[in-house]
Amino acid sequence: MLTETISPQLRENFVHLIAQQTGIEIRSQNYGSLSDNILSRVKALRLPSPQAYYDLLAGLDYRGEEEWQQFVCLVTNRESYFFRDKGQFALLRQSILPELIRQNQRTKILRICSAGCSTGQEPYSLAILLRELIPDADSWSLNLYGVDINRESLDHAQKGLYNVWSFRQVEDEIKDRYFKNLAGYYQLDPRVKRAVKFQQVNLVRDPLPRPEWDLRDMDLIICRNVFIYFTDQAISKVVEKFFQTLKMNGYLLTGHAELGAHHVKAFHSKLFPESVIYQKRNSNFSAGAPPATRYAPPEVKPSALETLAQQLDKTKINGVKPPLRSASFGVNSAAPKTPAPAPAPTVTGVNPLLAEAQTLVDSKSYHLAQKKLEQILQQDPQNFGACYLMAELKANLGQYEPAKDWCQKAASHNAFNAKPYHLIAHIAEEQGNLEEAKQALKKIIYLEPNAVPAYLSLANLYRQEGDLNRSQKMQKSALKLLQTLPPETTFPELGHIQAQELLAQL
Ligand SMILES: C[S@@+](CC[C@H](N)C(=O)[O-])C[C@H]1O[C@@H](n2cnc3c(N)ncnc32)[C@H](O)[C@@H]1O
């Protein structure tokens, strides 16, 4: 049995190497599984030490290259399923793809790339959608590309064979039309399968565009649930490559809140009720985008207010979105990080220890942060900031019940601060506990004069329960409140949209 351990310095070297090679940021809460993965490879390769394994990975020869193929399988999360995120697929079906189809009607050529496509469900969903939208699809040149760093995932994708778990968001009608049931496994229709080409690409290290692989002039690049694992530096690098790989007026779609404003300066952001999408409107990446415009009024559906409220489900309530599906990331070293755009609430006040704990939480050093917070609470058990930060920390670790307990403690020490209720509402919604979420949102409305997002969230919850009367009442309140706010008021929970823009959209 291998009893070797990995020194903190060597572990740091691995973390740095992984970020450099793949863009993936290994966070402190995943150091344990990172060490396990490294030790398992040391054992499998019969190497004398973890240092020897590091040297192999860091070396420039072909053996190192080959080993990376194994190692990325251990550090990447490959979770995917068909038509993941109904809102974004509705946006693609109703607005984005019809627009691209119209624009390319003359040439009948469409070029779409799913970057970080994992086992293929995302590009195949797009291929299915295009067949649904284009009556004469066979006379079009539909070029879909699925690229990923993980060779094993791409092998799986190329087979086009899936188990039932991949269809958890798919109507039976679509499943029956495009898949053949082979004793519990589902084989994709060969016409759809043919439309997608897969290619192993490391988004961080490989150059893009890449004409020899036909990765160029894309109408649409979709890259979801990839950047949440990346370092900020890697995100910036890859976003620029995407910009260069898009056609003029082409679109980039990412997961919700995966990009900060600084990443997408060069793009024109279009806010739809279901999602933000980024459009390339000029050829110079560093020039920055022209001033943002609203999306065209005809695209606003009568239920825009409702769907905006729905979007709140997918974004943060107060700048803290816990890695909500952390349980399903079991064997992987990389856990999704807190998405970027909304600034974290300042809880530090003047207490320097608390400021240090906040910095540690921000850098995901949860273990050290917890120690610091315990120290503060020992001296001052009623410290609101420490209790709230502890709640945030627990939520970021996916420990929801303790997180809610700490919120309650924080609230009992400062009854006029709404922050704990934001976090409770968010966690409760994710847990499917609508009653608890509603109670927390009502408290926010009571405590915060500008609680437009809370009204919209409540409207959405009532709608989910079928109480349309109450839902409309909440929507009206949101609208009324919005009319009283300065036009430049921004809402981080809604992609930093300004009050004036939100008002116009509603
Ligand atoms: C969680 S999956 C997302 C799959 C799909 N986009 C979805 O949303 O359902 C993340 C994918 O990103 C891939 N990935 C991670 N780092 C990458 C890199 N540097 N280059 C290309 N793909 C990468 C992983 O291999 C994994 O398949």
The ligand as an SDF file (V2000), in Angstrom:
LIG
                    3D

 27 29  0  0  0  0  0  0  0  0999 V2000
  -19.2520   19.8210  -16.9530 C   0  0  0  0  0  0  0  0  0  0  0  0
  -18.7420   19.4990  -18.5620 S   0  0  0  0  0  0  0  0  0  0  0  0
  -19.8630   20.5100  -19.4840 C   0  0  0  0  0  0  0  0  0  0  0  0
  -20.5060   19.7540  -20.6220 C   0  0  0  0  0  0  0  0  0  0  0  0
  -21.5160   20.5670  -21.4160 C   0  0  0  0  0  0  0  0  0  0  0  0
  -20.9510   21.7750  -21.9290 N   0  0  0  0  0  0  0  0  0  0  0  0
  -22.7360   20.8510  -20.5910 C   0  0  0  0  0  0  0  0  0  0  0  0
  -22.8950   21.9850  -20.1310 O   0  0  0  0  0  0  0  0  0  0  0  0
  -23.5630   19.9510  -20.4100 O   0  0  0  0  0  0  0  0  0  0  0  0
  -17.2020   20.3860  -18.6610 C   0  0  0  0  0  0  0  0  0  0  0  0
  -16.3340   19.9360  -19.8180 C   0  0  0  0  0  0  0  0  0  0  0  0
  -15.2700   20.8620  -20.0220 O   0  0  0  0  0  0  0  0  0  0  0  0
  -14.1450   20.1210  -20.4610 C   0  0  0  0  0  0  0  0  0  0  0  0
  -12.9100   20.8980  -20.2820 N   0  0  0  0  0  0  0  0  0  0  0  0
  -12.3050   21.2410  -19.1140 C   0  0  0  0  0  0  0  0  0  0  0  0
  -11.1700   21.9050  -19.3770 N   0  0  0  0  0  0  0  0  0  0  0  0
  -11.0410   21.9760  -20.7250 C   0  0  0  0  0  0  0  0  0  0  0  0
  -10.0660   22.5440  -21.5940 C   0  0  0  0  0  0  0  0  0  0  0  0
   -8.9900   23.1660  -21.1460 N   0  0  0  0  0  0  0  0  0  0  0  0
  -10.2720   22.4220  -22.9230 N   0  0  0  0  0  0  0  0  0  0  0  0
  -11.3590   21.7900  -23.4210 C   0  0  0  0  0  0  0  0  0  0  0  0
  -12.3010   21.2350  -22.6350 N   0  0  0  0  0  0  0  0  0  0  0  0
  -12.1560   21.3340  -21.3090 C   0  0  0  0  0  0  0  0  0  0  0  0
  -14.2070   18.8830  -19.5830 C   0  0  0  0  0  0  0  0  0  0  0  0
  -13.4410   17.8280  -20.1200 O   0  0  0  0  0  0  0  0  0  0  0  0
  -15.7040   18.5910  -19.5570 C   0  0  0  0  0  0  0  0  0  0  0  0
  -16.0660   17.6970  -20.5380 O   0  0  0  0  0  0  0  0  0  0  0  0
  1  2  1  0
  2  3  1  0
  2 10  1  0
  3  4  1  0
  4  5  1  0
  5  6  1  0
  5  7  1  0
  7  8  2  0
  7  9  1  0
 10 11  1  0
 11 12  1  0
 11 26  1  0
 12 13  1  0
 13 14  1  0
 13 24  1  0
 14 15  1  0
 14 23  1  0
 15 16  2  0
 16 17  1  0
 17 18  1  0
 17 23  2  0
 18 19  1  0
 18 20  2  0
 20 21  1  0
 21 22  2  0
 22 23  1  0
 24 25  1  0
 24 26  1  0
 26 27  1  0
M  CHG  2   2   1   9  -1
M  END
$$$$
